[in-house]
Amino acid sequence: MKAYQLKIVINGSKPPIWRRCIVPSGITFSQLGVILNKVMGWTGYHLSQFEFYHLELCIMENVEDFEYFKGGRYDYGEANTTYIRKYMEENDWFTYIYDLGDYWRHRVTIEKIIADYPFNYPQVIKYKGACPMEDCGGIEGYYQCLEIMADKGHPEHDERCEWAECQGYQEAYDMLGVNEILESDCFLIWGKGDRRTGREIYEDFLNGEFGLKATKSDRNKNIPLRSDRHRMEDSIQMMAELIRKNINRYDISLENDREAFQQYLKDEISQAVYLKDIFADFTRKDLVEIAELKGMDQFSKYGKERLITALSAEMLKAEEAIRYFVCIGTDELNRFEQIIKNGGIGDEDEAELLERLYESCYIGVREDDRIVIPEDVKNLYQSIKSEEFEQKRRRFSALVDCFDAAAGLCGILPAKIMTRYFAAASGDSVSCEELVRMAEQVPDCFMEFVYKKDMFYNKLLYPNDRGLLMAQGDKEFYIPTGDEIRDLARTGYLPNDRFLKNFIAFLVKKMKLDQETAEYAGMMVQHEITDGCQMREILNILVENDIICNGQAQMEQLVQAIGELWNNTRMLMNRGYTPLELVDKGALGSGIKKDNIIRLSQRQGEKAKKVYPNDPCPCGSGKKYKNCCGKNR
């Protein structure tokens, strides 16, 4: 039996939440939706749809109920009468959207076609991460819920945990249990096929009627509902063919005229994107949040269309735009200009490179995850560029970089220390008074700090500093280099740190990880150490990335490698210094604990100390070795 190996990734999940599964052929998209919901962990009581971006095709149920959609770019096909085979075999990927409110977008990659699949049911073969709870507000709401649930001191902690439990949220994904459900509920019954909708399939499941009807005659006979745009393009194409015939009939051989005519048709068919078009894809609630973040509260009571018009007009004023564009770093601005030269469309992986422009809402992301720069924003940028603008931009972008770096190095610092950060980042000196005035002009979306009584506090640490000032004591402030400031601002960690590179190399060589996974795991470990964590939290990260030790010797090597990274990582509680730097400075005084430093249990050439089953586990969890890492022996 033919089948398809799919990898499903929830867009925006970090680390990625994904499943790799095998789905048999002969089924409809309605049946595929039921399978994907069970594979991911969704309950299935929300609407869903499939999008094939390059085909400009959307497949969903009850298309006739959404007649107004045909004014957009997509054609629409009925999910319960459209079979998957043609689309699985002629495309590399598609998008699955679950819950048209929370809008969970999944990128589904068709990894391979299996010619002879021996089972008559789908199954999951690999996974990463738990399924988010439903009705939490999408990917951003999910991570907000996790933060609240992890913070026992948060006023909503108990309520949110109870709500998540009621939603059926599970912190661990049970692949074995999911596969048992897929085998018992979604086995194939071969015959004439199945025209049930997803809702009807779920109702039959509730009534004890299991199985999915499949057919080997899975050729699609229904034609998707054509969008108004595509019908217009068809008309233009027909008109173009008639004109071409007339050109040939009268023997007009001016090649330049032909090229000009073809370009004209291309320009007519393709529609320019403007800022208001970007906002049209937002909900009214999102637009109100944008307006309030930009200090445009007067628009918050407007309806959506009026809000889009007012918000776009205000943002396209030169004075307003300059506030944001002067905060853009040189690398980001250079890439922005290059995309403009290339027609205004950027690659899929460039959203992170244009992070501040995206946060300021001056660029958008298309449905294929590519960056798009609106026409009016291009013109606006050209109008504000000047030597004066560039001088101001270099100073303000350096200041924003400094605050981003300070968030990871010390969290709380006097204005006087921030002037030293600024000098390192920009090469210019600035007084405390001038720096505070500049900070007040930085838009809220870029500013992670508040200023109170000559001190800058990370917003997460004010008014409750969570004991950080006490932990820091009277330690000196580490002043980063300009390169370190830019790295921290761009990536949130120090990718060029040699100890991090050594740790990543260890994960690749000794733990047999691929380079990408090793880099991600190394970055996460360094980030946790910087924020302040215990060894068991680091080992949890490694386990989540499938890093399992094979025996005691490898465990000791791993602990040694982590200890080396730990002792040489810049920490919040050390105001940016590493533990070993403080030892070298003789700073083991106020606010410094000796357990801030990990004593490496084994030096090169020394014999490894044996760990017995009832000994404390070397990972620092507090458990016995036999009940912790010794399980993997």
N, C-alpha and C positions, 0 to 999 in steps of 0.2 A: 504494500500500500504506500502511495506517495504521501510525503509529509514535509513540513517546513520547520526549520530551526530558526527561532526568533529570539532577539534580545530586546527586552522592553526596559527603557530607562525613563524615570520620572524627570521631566525637564526642571532644571533649577535645584535639584536635590544635591546637597554637598555634605558628606560624600555621596556619590551617586547611589540611589536606590534602584536596583535593577533585578530582573529575572531573565534567565535563559530557559526557554521551553521548546518543546516539539509539539506541533499542531498538525493533525491529519488533514488531508485534502478532502474535497467533496462536500464542504459545508458552506453556509452563507455567512455574511458579515454579522447578522444578528447572533448566530451561533458563536462566531469568533468573539464577539463582545462578551458573551457569557463566560467563555473560556478565559479570556484575558482578565476579567474581573476576579475570577477564582484564583488565577495564577498570581495576580498582584496582591489580592487580599481585600478587594472592594466588595461591598455587599451587593451592589447591582441595582439598588432602588433609585438611582439617578439616571437621567438621560445621558446618552453617549453618542459619539459620531467618529467617523474615520475621515482623514483628509489626505489626499495625494496631491501634494503641493504642485509638483511639476506637471501633473495632468489637469490641475485646476478643477479637481473633482472632490466632492464631499459625499460620503455615503452615510445615511442615517435612516431612522425609522419614521414613518408617517410624514413623508416629504410634503404631501399636499397640505398638511397643517402649517407648513412654514413657507407658504407661497411668496411671502414678501422677501425671502432670501434671494430670489432670483435676480434681484437688482445688483448683486455683488459680482465677484469675479468667478465664483465656483458654479459648476454644474452640480446637480444633485441626483443621487441614485438611491433606490430603496434598499435598505440593508437586508430585509428578509427575503428579497427575491434576487439578490446579487451574490453570486458565488465568488469565493476568494481566489480560485486557482489562477485565473488570468492575471490578477493584480499581484499575486505573490511571485509569479514567474517572470513578470515583465518590469518589475520595479525593485530598487535596492532598499527603500525604506518608505515608511508612511507615518502619519501621526494619529494616535488614538487619544481622544479627549473624553474623559469621564467626568460627569457632573458639570453641566453647562453653567452652573453658578460659581462653584469653587474653581472650576476650569482646570482640572488636572490634565496637563498635556504630557503624553508619553511619546518618545521617539522609538519607533519599532523598526529595528533593522532586520532584514531578511538575510540571515547569515549563510544559509545553504538550503538546497533542495535535497531531501532524502528520498531516493528512489524506492527503497524497499524497507519501510518502517514496519517492524514486526507486531506492534500493538494496535489495538483499535480504540485507543483513548489518548488524550494529550497528557503530557507530564512535564514537570519542572526538573531541570538537570543541574541548575546552579542558580545562586541568588546572592544578593547583598542588601542588607538593611531591612527593617520592618516596614510594613505598610502604614502610612499615616492614618490618623483617625479621620473619619468623614465629618463634613460640615464644620470644619475648623477654619475656613477662610482661605483655602488653597495653600500653596507651598510656604508663603510668608507666615500665614496664620499657624501652620504646623510648627515651624521653628519657634514662633513666639510661645506656643503651648509648651513645647519641650523646655524652653528656658524657665517658664513659670513652674513647671512640674519638678524641675531640678533644683529650684530655689525654695527650700523649706521655709524661709523667712518671708516669702512673698505673700501679700495679703490674699491672693487668689489661689494659693497653692493647693489647699485641700479641696476647694470647690472644683478646680480644673482637673485634679487627679480623679475625683469622683465622676466628673463628666466624661473623661476619657475612658474610664472603666465601663460606664454605661454605653459608650459608643462601641465597645468591643475592642478597644485598642490593646494590642499586645506588643511588648517591647522586643520580642523575639519572633522570627518567622519560622514556622513549623513546616519545612519542605515535605517531610514524610507525611504529615497529616493532610497537607494540600494535595499531594499526589493520590492519597487514598480517596479523597473527595472527587478528584478528577476521574479516577477509575470507576467509582461507584455511580457518579451523577452524569458524566459527560462521555460515556462510551458511545461508539457509533453504531447505529442500526442502518444497514444498507438497504436502499430501496428507491423510492421515487423522489426523495429529497424532502425538505422541510421548509414551509413558508411561515412558520410561527415567528412572531416578534420576540424580542428578548423578554418582555413582560410576560408573554404567554408561556415561554419556556420556564421562567421562574415560578409562575403559578402552578404549572404541571409538577415541578419539583416539590412544591409544598403539598401537593395532593398525592405524592408518592409515585408519580409517573416520571421515571428517569430515562436518560438516553437522548442522544441527538440523532435525528434522521439524516443520513448522508446519501449522496448519489454519485455515480461515476459519470452521469450525463450532466456535468456541471458547466455547461456552456450558457453564458448570459444572453438572454433574448431581449430583455427590456432595455430601452435607450434612456440614459439619464436625462432629467429635465434640464434643458439648456438655459444658461443665464442670459439676461438681457445683453450683457456685454459681449458674450460669445456670439449671440445672434447678430449683433451689430457688426462684429468683426467678420462674420460670414458674409454679410451684405457688402462690406467694404472690399472683401476679397473678390466677390463676384464682380463688383464694379471695376476693380483693378484688372481683372481678366478681360473684361470687355474693352477697356481702354488699351490694354496691350495688343489686343487683336486689331483695334483700329490703327495703332501705331504701325503694326506690321503691314496692314492693308495699304496704307499710304506711303510705305517704304521710307519712314522717317528713321534715319540711322544715326541720330545724334546721341552717342553713348552717354554724354554728360547729362542730357535731358532725362534719359532713362534712370540714371543713378539718382538724380535729383528727385524724380518722381517716386522712386522706391523709398528714398529717405523720407519724403513727405508722408507716404503711407505709414511708414514705421513710426514717425512722430505722431501721426493722428491716432494710431492704435494704442501706443503707449501713453499713459497719462502721468503727468508730473505729480509728485507728492508734495503737499504743503503741510505746515505745522498743524492746521486744523484737521487734516486727514489722519495724522498720527493720533490726535486726541479723540477722533471719532470712534476709535477702537477701545477707548477707556469707558468704564462705567461712570455714572454721575458721581458716585461716592469717591472714586479714585480722583476725579477732577477736582472735587471739593478739597480733598486732602492736598493736592498739588497747590491749589490756590492758597490755602491756609499756610502751607509751608513757605510759600513765597511772600507771605504777608499781604495777600490780596483777599482778605476776609470779606470784603464788600461784595464779592461775587458768589459767596457760598450759598445764597438763597436762590440763585438763578436756576432755571431749568437747564437741561443738558446742552441744547443747541445754543442758547444765549451764553451759557458758561463757556463753551468752546470758543465762541466769537470773542468774548471779552478777555479770556485768558490768553488767547493767541495774540490779540492786538497789544496787550500789555507787555507780553514777553518779547515782542518784536520791536519794542522801543529800544533805541540805541543805549540809553542810560541804564535800562534794566538788564540788557544783554551783557553789557560790559562788566557788571557786578559778577557775573558767572564766568565769562570767558577769561578774565584776568586770573582766575584761580586754576586754569588748565595748565598742566605741565608741558614742557617743551616736546617730549616724546609723543604725548597724546595729541598735541596740536599739530605736529608734523604729520601724524597718521591721518588726522582729520582732513588736513589740506590735500593729502595724497588721494583720499577717497573722493574728495570733490573733483580732483583732476580726472579720476577714473569714472566719472558720471554720477557719483553720489551714492553708490551701492558698495558696501564693504563685505568682507568675507565673514563666514559664520563664527570664526573664533576671535573676532575683533571687538566684541561687546566688552570684554574685560579690559582691552587696551584703551577703550574710550569711556572708562567708568564714570568720570566726573561729568562729561557731557551727557551721558545717559541719565545720571542722577539729576541733572539740571533740567531734563525733559526737552532738550533742544535737538535730540536725535531719536529715532525710533528703531524698533526691531521688527523685521517682516516675519511672516509666518514660517519662512524657511530658516529663521534665526540669523538672517543677514542684516547688517546695519544699513539704515537708509537715512540720508541727510535731506531734509525738506528743502525745496527750492528757495523759499523765502528766508530760511536760515542761512543758506549759502550766500544770498545777496546781502543779508544783514551783516554777516561776518566780514565780507569784503568792504563794507561801508565803515566798519569800526576799526579796521586795521590801520595802524599808524605807528610812528616811532614812539610817540608818547604812550600809546596802548602797550607796546612791547615792553617798555621799561617798567610800567606798572605791573604787567603780567609776570615778569620775572620775579619781582618782589613778593607779590601776593601768592603765586603758585608755590614759591619756596616756603612761605609762612604756613600754608595749608599742609605741605609735606612735613614740616616740623611738628605740627600738632598730630598728624597721623603717626609719626615716629614716636612722639612722646606717649601716645596712648599705649604703645607696646613696651616702652622702656621704663617708664616711671609712674604714669597715671596721674600724678599730682606734682606740680612744680611751680616755683616762684616765677614771676615775670622776668626777673633778672637772669635766671637760668635759660628761659626761653629765648632771650636775646642772644645767648651763646649758641643755642641751636641754630637760630636764624643766621648768625655770622658764618657758621659751618656750612649751611645749605646754600647761601646766596653769595658769600664773600663780602657782604656789606655789613656795616655796623648800624645799630638802631637803638634808640633809647627805650626805656621801659614804657614811657608815656606814649611814644609813637607806635610801639608794637601793640599796645592795648587798643589804640585808636584803629589800627589796621585790623586787628582781630574782630572788632565790633562791626566792620564792614563786610566780613566774610559771610556769605549766605549760610543759613542754618544747615542746609543739606551737606555742606562740606565741613562744618565746625563740630567737632566732637567734645569741645570743652566749654565750661562756663568760667567766668572770671569773678572771684570773690576775695576781697581783702588782700590784694597783691598776689593772689595765688590763682593758677589755672587748674581746674579740676576736670578730669574726664567726667562726662555727664553720667556715666554709670557709677561714679564714685562720689556723687554729690546729691543730697547732703550726707548720705551714709557712706563713709569711706571703706566700710567693711573690714576695718582693722588694718588697712594698708599702712597708714601713717605710723601706727605703733610698730608694725613689723619692720618698716624701713628705719625707724629710729633716727640716729644722727648721721647716717651714711652720707658720703658725698654723692653728687650727681655725676653720672657718666655722661660726657659730651660726645655724641656720635660724630663720625665723619660725614661729609656731604654725601658720599656714595651710600653709606649706611642709611642715612635719612631717606634718600630717594628709593632705595630697595625696600625699606619698611613701608613707605607710602605706596609703592607700586604693588607689592606682593603680600605685605603683612608679615614677612619674615626676612631672614638674611640668607638668600640663596648662595652667596659667594663665601659663606663661612666655611673654613676648611674642616672644622669638626663635624659640621652637618654633612659635608661631602664625604668625609670618612665613614660616617654612620650609614649613609645611603649606599656607599660602596660595600660595606659589610653586609647590608641586607641583600644586595644583589649577589655577592660572591658566596657568602656563607649560608644565607637563608633562602637562596635560589628564587628571589623575586625578580620580576621583570622591572626594567628601569623606571617606567612610569609609576607603577605601584610603589616602588621603593622611594621615589621622590615624594610622592604624596604622603606616605606613612612617615617619612623623615620630617617633612614639614609639619605634620600634625603633632608629632612627638615634641619637636622643638617649641611649637606654639604652646602646648600644654605646660611644658617646663617653664616657659617664660611667665605664664599666668600664675603659676604656683600649683603644683599637683603632687600626688603621691605616686610611688612606683607602680602600684597596682593599676592606676588609671592609665599609665603608659602602656602597660601590658594589655589592657583592654583594647586600646587602639590597635595594637599589633595583632591581637586575635581577630578583631573585626576585619583586618586586611589579610586574613588567612596565614598569618605568620605564627607557626606552631613549632616549638622546639622538639627535636628528636633526641631525647635523653638529657642526662644531667650535664654532660660536657658542653653541649650546644647551649643549654640554658645559662651556664656560667659565662660562656663567650658573649651571649646576648646581654646579660646584666653588665658585663665589663664594658661593652660598647655603649650601652645606655649611660653608664656612669661617666664615661669619657665625655659624652655629649652634654650630660647634665652639668658637670663641673665647668664646662666652657660655654654655657648658654647664658645670654644676658637676661636678667630676671627683673620683674616689677619690684619685688621685695628688696632687691639690691640697688634700686634706682638706676638700672641699666648695666651694672657691673656683673661679671660672671663670678661664681664662688671663688675660683682660683685667683682671679684678679684681686679680690678683697684680701685673700690670704697673703698675696705678694705685697699688698699695701699695708699689711699689719693691722687690718681694720676689724679684727675679731672683737669688737667692743659692743657698744649699745646697739640693740636691735638685731644682732647677728647671732644666729643659732648654729651650733657646731654641726647639727644634722642638715644644715644647708649644703654641706659638702658630702658627697658620696665617697667613702674610702674604698678604692678599688681593691677587691679582695685578692687579686692575683696580679703580680707584675710579670713582665716577660721573663721567661726562664724558670719561674717558680712552679712547683707542682700544684695542681688543682686540689683544693680541699674537698674531700668527699662530703656530700650532703646525704644524711640518712633519712628514712621515711618520716620519722617523728620529729626531725629538726624543723625549725622555722624556715619557711620557703624563702630563697634568696631574693624573690621579687619584691619582698616587703609588704605582702598582703596581710601578714599576721597569722595566716593559716599554716597548718603543718604541710610539709613538702608533699606528703602522700595525698593530701586532699586538695592540692593546688596544682602547681606545674608538674609535679610528679605523676599526675594522671596520664600525661602524654608519653611517658616512657614506654 
